[in-house]
Amino acid sequence: MGRVNDDQWLDEALNEAIHSDDTQPDFEKWKLQHPEAVEKLTSRTPPTQRPLRIRRIIMNATFVKLAAAAVIAIAVAVGGAVGIYQHVQPYNKVTPLPAIEVSEIEMHPAAVRGPTTYELRDGSIVKLSAGAEILPLAQKGKRGFEHVAGQIDVTVAKGKGEFIVTTPYGQVKALGTQFTMNMMDDVAANTKERVQLLAVKVREGSVEVRNTQGTTTLTANQDIVVALNAPPYDFNKDEKLPKELRARIQSMINALKAKDGAAWVANYNINYVYKLAKGQVAYDPNLFGGTAEDAENLKKGLGNVGSPEELAKMVASSLNSNGGDIYITSIVMNKAGDHAKAKCVSKSGNRTVVLGPQWHNFDGGWWQIDD
Amino acid sequence: MRIESLEQSDAVLVEAAQQGRLDSFGALYQRYHNPIVALAYAQLGDKHAAEDAAQEVFAIACRDLRSLRERDKFGAWLGGICRNVTRQMRRVKTRTAPLPGPDATACVPAEEAGEPEQEERRDAVRRAVWQLPDAERELVVMRYFNGFSQARISQVLDLTPAAVNGRLTRAKRRIAERLERAGFGSRSWDA
């Protein structure tokens, strides 16, 4: 082998083989050749009105942020001023060309990119979302494809043998089934860290998710997350976690997906938070996810609240969830077995957020203490 | 000394163009024409066809620009249109002629073509590039076709700079390995 890692020769080789510097953009010529397009851009007709998508502002609010929001809401209500919260999130629609039917046999595998619906040779259907990409297998007799990026929805044609989807995270093997795969390679909007994972969810039948670190079989309505160089992870099957904690985590996920503020706040020990706001209990970082300063701000913001029920309603009404997908990638328990911290990825549209919810066992049960 | 960027952002140009300013669309055309030709070339393997594709991409973009809401994502939006256009061209091409591969003469003018051995090496490099998965081939072609910056590549391919770097490194490693196996490795190039 030569100097594979010393790639100066390779740069030269690629430059020599591919480089082209004789392409000069000529906009004037292009304008003359495309009068219809120019006319459409420069005409004074108003742009197409699209339905506006209304979203809540944030999802990962801590209690302190919620308290601040509540104070603002109260102040606004008292002052009779303008409402807050909802803002308009315009959306971008990439105008796709007419869908291409790719039922004929292709001589070479070509990447297929979404948004589109693609029928494989065996009759299996792959729906690709915008940004998704697959690479159909070229070998005859093999069923499946390579999943390169994005979210896809797969319906495997039944009764034709093994069907395998390969990914950098491992392979997914299926028999006559329906499942969704979401391969993410994003930068988190809040922490700016890179988020790479594969999420698989089965709608019908079963699939086997396998990589060098482990194998898991999923049946209908089960899902799993696979990070790079890590075994497939499903917290519901993590025997290290107490059953009640798993239920609490699932309850948080369900509430966020359903945007159900009451269900979400029910995961917190609202009596403790009420007492903390009233100054009736001391701040304890194991029981309240924020800092001591956050706890002080909580007292200032919600010290006048009348009852735990009133506090619960205020917090519930302040939930800002955009209802996207929630993926738990890992959960770490402390040695004492009474505290758990998760790494969680929330994805809604193009927005990815990394969260670190925590739970603690106190007052006779597992309670979420931070989101 | 304070250095300030003299280049208007995509978002500013797109907004002006959406209000009917053709000169702003012209600036976007100048900025993205060559990257889009390179992206189309990566898909089609034919430089003339790639230039035709780029013309069509800008025609579609011009017609539909007002629908673009995320103005700072203009490059990625254009890249998406380009992939759709080239897919349709490939589909038409498969019915009438062989599917794409690197056209040996597209990038190297006849007067620059060297000895047969040198040309054989270039062919080997192009073959190695065209054997890459689409996503890696796009990156390699964009990087070497016209020396586009990492930032411009990131915009058009809608990748983070880190992802561009990572994929490019992987792609180059694959190319190097294929060239070594084909007898056109580093020593051959030094010769």
Interface residues (C-beta under 8 A of the other chain):
Chain A: M1 G2 R3 V4 D6 D7 W9 L10 D11 E12 A13 L14 N15 E16 A17 I18 H19 S20 D21 D22 T23 P25 F27 W30 K31 Q33 H34 E36 A37 V38 K40 L41 T42 S43 R44 P47 T48 R50 P90 Y91 N92 K93 V94 T95 P96 L97 I100 V102 E104 E106 M107 H108 A110 A111 R113 A130 G131 E133 L135 E146 V148 A149 D185 V187 R194
Chain B: A17 Q18 G20 L22 F25 G26 Y29 Q30 H33 N34 V37 Y41 K47 E51 Q55 F58 A59 I60 C62 R63 D64 L65 R66 S67 L68 R69 E70 K73 W77 G80 I81 R83 N84 V85 R87 Q88 R90 R91 T94 P98 L99 A106 C107 V108 P109 R121 R122 D123 V125 R126 V129 P133 D134 A135 V140 V141 R143 Y144 F145 N146 G147 D158 T160 A162 A163 K172 R173 I175 A176 E177 L179 E180 F184 G185 S186 R187 W189 D190
